[in-house]
């Protein structure tokens, strides 16, 4: 069994198999094993789908029991026990403790389906067609979502029109300048060329955009501007929601309450599922106006309910906080040593990036890391950011192993680039914490 079959039969569109060139066979927790028995530590986590690790025991047990009793697997949008129990868990675990009031729309199985539904509903509700997105945004690859996505690599004129979207500078795009002022000024100026939009859509942390973190103040100002101008606020929490930033919803620390929230990836516990949380005041859908054959993936409902159990107490939250300390400490040590090839580090919770700057060598590091047994990817407009996305449930021991591999890989790449790595800051082992049982 080799990659020859994939290379011979699968389309050239394949991507991640080029970054991780092996045939994987089994996986558990933060590890994957290929057909040759080699193990790889996973700091990729299915691009954020596997926040709770591979074959999470809670998910596996719930799924096996559900299949064993012949539970409904596919149900379109019919009522099933699995869906009803998930909705009850969402209300009890996510909404009530946070004072949130949303309706839940199950869309097609991927994140872009949720984004398409959100902007479609916003346009229908406000009877306006325009949407404001931001620089370095990533919202998906179907046509509506693609128009919102900033990176030109994904755009092609042959795809069709990208009208009715304006991209404005994200927080930090112009240095210390408060870019919310641009949106405010343009909305107040009838000759700015910006129509009053139906919605503003944003990620609180731009994952694919290079781990760019919006401040709470900026998010609050954007939310207030939207309210003043009768514009809906959509938060795309597909990659950095589901606990990735340290709280279940990434926008929680800012105190804002979006009109629409898009969720996918980890919300399905490893199974395909996406949904939109809708302010009841704007839930003006008529039955069947937005449908999809696989909006009723009951296996995903079961898996989702299983991982929501992590959020009934603070055990996972505390575990993530300790691991985040380890990540920040080690990345700072790595940064301090790279005097000849300076980098910047940024992130939040369990999503972090190492920006290699104008002479990017991030891709070389990710390639070397895979050779050394670590799966990690790049992000940013020019793939200049090394992106850390380990499972939220990873043990501190495994996290340190991965960070050690990453540091060795960076040192190897720097050496090969004939750069001098300062030794003035000695390498420090990971600080160890009292183990926390997260399974």
N, C-alpha and C positions, 0 to 999 in steps of 0.2 A: 504494500500500500504506500503510494507516494504522491507527490504533488503533480506528477505528470498527467494524471486523470483530470485534475482541476485545470491545468494549463491547456489541455487539449480540448476540453468540453465547455468550460465556463467562459462567459463573455469577458472581454477586456475591461469591462466596468469594475471587475473585482478590485478591491482596494486593500483591506486589512490583511489579506493573505500574503500580500507583497511585503508588508511590514513584519509579519509573523510567519515566516515561510517554513511551516511544518504541518503535519497532520495531527491535530489534537484528538485525544481519545476519551479521557476521563477528566473530571474536575471536581474539586471539593474545597469549600472555603475560599482561600485566597490563592489556591494553586490549580494549575492545569498540568496534565501529563500527556505527552504525545505517544504515538504508536510505537516509538522506540524506547519508551519508558523514561524519557527525560522530563523532569519537572520544571515548570516555569512559575515564578511568583507573578501574580497578576496585579499590576498597578494601572490597568486599563479598564477592568470591570465592565466590559461590554459597553464602553462609552457612557458609563453611568447607569446601565440597566441593572447591573448586579451589585447594587449597594449593599445587599445582605449576603454577598458571597455566592459562589457556585453551589448548587444543590443544597441550599440552606435547609437544615434539618426540620425546621418548622414547616417550611413550604413542602418539602418532600413527604413528610408524614401526612400533611393535610391532603395533598394531591393523591397519594396512594390510597388513603381511606375513601376519598371521594370516587375514584375510579372503581375501586373494589365493590362499592355499592351501586354501581351503574348510575351515578349522578349525571344529570344533563350536561353535555359537553358544548353544544351549540344551540343558541336559542334566539338569534336575532335580538329583538328587544322585548321578547316575552318575559313575563315574571317567572323567575325561578327561585328556588331556595337559596342558591349560591348568591344570586344578585341581591336578594332581599337582605340576607345576612351581611353582605358587604356594605350596602347602603346604611344599615343600622350601625355598623362598626365605624364608618366614616363620620356619621353624625356624632356618635358617642366619643370616639377617640380624637378626632380632628377638629370638628366644628365647635362643640360645646365648650371644651376647655379654653378655646381661643376666642370665644364670643363671635364666631363667624356664622353667617346665615347664607347658605348657597343651595341652589339646585344642582343636581349632578346630571350631566349629559355624557352618555357613553358614545364615543365616536368610533371611527375605524381604529385599527390596532396600533398605529404608529403616531409619533409626536406631531408630524405634519398634519395629520387628520384633525387633531385637536386645534391647531392653529388655524386651519382653514375654517373650521366650524366657528371659532371665536370671531374672526374678522367678518365672516359672513353674517353672523348674528348682529355684530356691532353696526354693520352697514344697514341691515334691515331695520334695526331699532332706531337709528338716528336719521335714516333716509339721506345719508351722505356716503360718498364712495371713497373719500380719501383716508389714508392711514399714515401716521407718522411712526417710523422706525428709527433705528440709530446706527451710527457707524460701527463696523465690526460685528453687527448683529448676525445671529444664525437662528433661523426659524423653520428650516425644512426645505424640501426639494420639490414638492408639488407646486403648481404654478402660482397660487396666491402666496404661499409661504416663501417661495423662491424670490418673489418680488420684494419681500421684506428682508431677505438675507443680503448682507453687505458685500461679502467676498466675491470679487469679479471672477474668480476661478470657476464658480458654479453657474455663471451667467453666460448665455449665448444668445445672440440676436435671433437665431433661428427658432428659439423656444417660443417667441411671441412677445407681446407687449408687457412692460413692467409699469404701466401707467398707474396713476392714483396712489403712489407711494412717494413720500419724501423722507430721505435719511438726514437726520440732524446729528450733531456731535454728542457722543455719549459722555458721561461723567469722566473727566480726566483727559479727554481727547485733545483739549487745548491747554494742557498743563493745569495751573491753578485757577484758570478762568471758569466761572460758574456757567456751564453751558445751558442750564435751564433758562437763563436769561434770553437766550436766542429763541427758544420756543415761545416764551412769553412775549417777546418783542414782535416776532413775526405774526403771532395771533392777534396782537393789538393793532397791527398795521395792515389796513385793507389793501395796500399796494405792495405787500411783501411777496405776493405770488403764491403764498401758502393758503389753500382753502381751509376752512374750518373742517378738521378731520372728524370722522366718526369715532376714531380710537387712536390712542397711542399705545404701542406695544413695546415691551422691553424685557430684558433679562436683568436681574439684579446683579448677577455675576456672569459675564460673558465667557462661557466655557470655550467654545470653538474660536471665539474672537481673541483669545490670548489671555484668559484669566484676568479680566478687567472687572474690578469690584466697584460698584456704585456705592457712594456714601449714603447713610440714612438721610442726611439733610437733603441731598439731591433728589432722592426718591420722594421725600415728603413734598418738596417744591414742585416736582413734576405732577404728583397726585393733586396738589392744590390748584395748579394751573388747569388741569383737566376738569376739575370740579367747577372752577370759575367759568369755563367756556363750554360746559355741557358736553364734554368729550369723555368717552369711556376709556378706562385704563385697563389694559390687558397685561398681565404678568405671565411670561413664558417661563414656567418653573419645571420644564421637562427634564433638563439635565441637572440643575443645581437645587431643585426642590427635593422632596423625599429624604430630607435629613442631611443632604450633602454639605450644607454650610453650617451645620450644628443645631439648627432647629428644623422642624419638619418642613415648613414653608420658608423659603429664603427671605421673604419680605417681612417676616415677623418682627425682627428687631427694630425696623423702621416705624412700625405702628400703622402702616398704610393698609387699607382694605380694598384691593383691586375689584373692579366690577366683574372681571373674568379672569380665571386662572387656568392655564393649560398644564396638564400633568400627563406624563407617560413614562417611558423607561422603567425606573425602579418601582413605580406604583403597582406594576403587575407582578412583582416578586420574581421576575425572570421570565414571565410569560407576556406575550404581546397584549397590551391594553393601553388605551389613552382615554382621557376624559377632560371635560371642561366644567369648571365650577362657575355657576352663573348667579349673579345677583337676582333674586326672585323678581325684582321690579322690572327687569329687562328680559325676562324669559317669555318672549312673545312668539316663540316657535309655534307653528301649527303642526299637528301630527304628520310625520313623514316628510317634513320639509328638508330635513338633512338626514340621510340614512347611510347605511353601510352594512354589508352582509356580515362582517365579523366584528360588529359592535357588541355582540353577546357572547364573548369568549368566557364561558363559565369556569374553565380551568384557571384562567387569570383572576377571576373573581375570588376563587378559593385561595389562590396563592397570595393575592393582595390582602385578603382578610388575615391570613396567617402572619404576614410581616407587619401589619398594623398593630399587632400585639406588642411589638417592641416599644410602642409609643404610649403604653399605659403607665409607664413609670420612667424614672430618670437613669436607669442603668446604662442603656445604650448612649444616651446623651453624655453622661459622665465619661464613659469609655472613649467616645469620640474626642472629647475635650482633652483628655490625657494624650491621646495619639496626636492630636493637633499640636500640642506643645512639643512633642518629639519631632514632628515634621518641621516646624518653624526653627527649632534649635539646630537641627542638622542642616537645613538649607542655608541658614545664616552662616554656619561654619564653612560650607562649601563656597558660598559667595565670598567670604572673607579671604579665602585662599586664592581666588581667581583674580589676582592683581593684574596679570597681563592680558586676561580676557574677561573683563568685568561683566557681571550679569546683574540683573535685578530680580528679586523674588516678590511674588504677590499672591494673595489668595485669601481664603477664609475657610474655617472649619476643616473639612477633609478634601478640599480642592485647591491645589497650589500649582504655580507655574514658575519656571526658571526662564527668564527672557534673556536670550543670548545676543540680542541687539542687532546692530546693522550688518554684522558679518556672521550670520547665523550658522551655527554648527549643531543645532538641536537634533536634526535628523540623524547625524552621525552618531550622536550619543545614544539615541533610541535604538539604532541598529546594533551598536556595540553592546548595549544593555541586554538585548534579546540574545545575542551570542553568549552572554554571561548568565542567562537564565531569568531575565526580568522583562515582562511585557509592559511597555510604556509608550505613549504616543506624543506627537507634537500638536500644537495648535497655533493660532495666530495667522495673520494675513499671509505671511511668508514662511509658515512652519518654523518660526523662530523661537517658539516657547516649548520647553519640555513640560508636559502636563502630567501632574500626579493625581490619579483618581483611584486610589486603593479602595477596597470594600470598607464600608463603615464598621464592619464587624471584625476586621483584621486584628489579630493579636499584636501586642506591642513587640513581641519577639520577631514575628514575621515582618512587621513594618520595618524594624531595624535591619533585618536581612536585606530587604529591598533597597533601603537607603544606602546600605554599604555597597551593594552592587551598582547602584546609580553613581555613587561617588567614584568608585573604581573606573567605571565606564567613562565618566567625564575626564578623569585624570589621563586615561588612555588616549582619548580623542585629542586632548590638549597637547599631550606629548607628540602625537603624530602630526599635529599642526605646527610643531617646532616652536611652541610657546613655552614660556617658563612659568611654572606654577610656584608661587611663593610658598615657602615652608615656615613662614613666620608665625602662622596660626596652626598649631598641631591639631591633627585629627582626633576628635573626641568620640568615644563610644556613645551609643544611645543611652540616655537616662532611662532606667527601668522603673516601671510603676507596678504597683500591686495588681496582679492579673484580675481582670474583670470577666466574668462569665457572661457572654452576650448571646449565646445560643439557648 
